[in-house]
Amino acid sequence: MRTFRNLQIWQKSMTLVTYNYQLTQQFPKEETFGLTAQIRRSLISIPSNIAEGYGRKSNKEFTRFLNIAVGSLFEYQTQIEIAKNINYIRSEEFDYLYNKTRELEAMMSSLIKKTNS
């Protein structure tokens, strides 16, 4: 039986969540309720919305939740760029994370198109 756990976009986004929890543990403590929380919240939203949309059993609803997940992905891209600009993450780390998000973005865009047809 297929579940949302079988979706590569869900799996890849879960990997990104785990990686970022470890990464943001290194942020200054004064960011706990600031950038750290924002990064975690936007990132958690991605696999959560994929799972919720999948569970709706409707292509229209699944597409709607995938679009929400894409919005959260864009939020995250902005937040990691802020983290790079204020030297919380190195440029190499940013490049790695940004490339991972671009891959997810392409996969979600493809799935949205497929779900809409």
Secondary structure, DSSP 8 states (H G I E B T S, - for coil): ---GGG-HHHHHHHHHHHHHHHHHTTS-GGGTTTHHHHHHHHHHHHHHHHHHHHHT--HHHHHHHHHHHHHHHHHHHHHHHHHHHTTSS-HHHHHHHHHHHHHHHHHHHHHHHHHH-
